[in-house]
Amino acid sequence: PNQGPLLRELDRLDTPEVKGARVEGAPGWSERHFSTGHGNDGRLYYRRAGGHLDVLVSLKQTQTRDVRWLAGA
């Protein structure tokens, strides 16, 4: 319901020094967590490649499916 934490995390990605955790099973992708108003269950997956930034915004509940998708992306 509150998009503020997500928007702040997206803004932080604009600075290369921001680090995330590696995504196990999806080489080259990192993740950061953010609050959705119901806990720390938001997921922001990202990778920097070729001068651009790929981003997937998701939730903890769909993490298994998301990692499979990221691995094929």
N, C-alpha and C positions, 0 to 999 in steps of 0.2 A: 504493500500500500504506500510506503514512503520510498520514493525514487531517489532521494538525496544521497544515501550511501552509494548507490550504483553510479550515479552521475559523478560523484567525487572520485571513485575508483577509475572510471573511464578517463577523467581529466588527468589523473596521476599517470596513466599509461603514456601520456604525451612526453614524459620525461624519461629518457633511457636509463637513468640510474635506478628507477623503481624495479625491484626484483620480486619475482613470484616463485612459487614452488614448482619444480618440474612435474609434469603430468606423467605418471608411470603408465607406460603402454602407448604413449603418443609422443614420439621424439620431436623435439623442437618446440613443443607447446609448454607454456607455463600457466599457472593459475593463481588467482587471488580470491579471497573470500570477502563477502560483504553481507551486511545485515539486510534482511528483507522486512524487518519489523516483527519477525517470528523467530528470531535467533540468527546465528551466523550461517545461514543455509544457502545464501546466494553464491554463485560461482561465476567467475569471469576468467575465461580461457583466452589466451592470446599468444601470438607469435609475431616476431618481426622478421620480415623477409623481403629482400629486394627493394628496400626503401618504403615499404608500406606495412601496415599493421592489420593482421587478421584477428577478429574478436568473435567469441561466442559467449553470450550471456545466458546463464542457465541456473538450475537449482540443484541442490544436493540430491534430491530424489531421482533425478535423471542422470546422475553422474556416470553410471556404468554404460548406458547407451551413448552418452556424449563422448566418452573416451574412445569407444569403438568408432564413432563417426570421425573424431579428430585424427585417429590413427590412419584413416583412409583419405583424409583431406590433403 
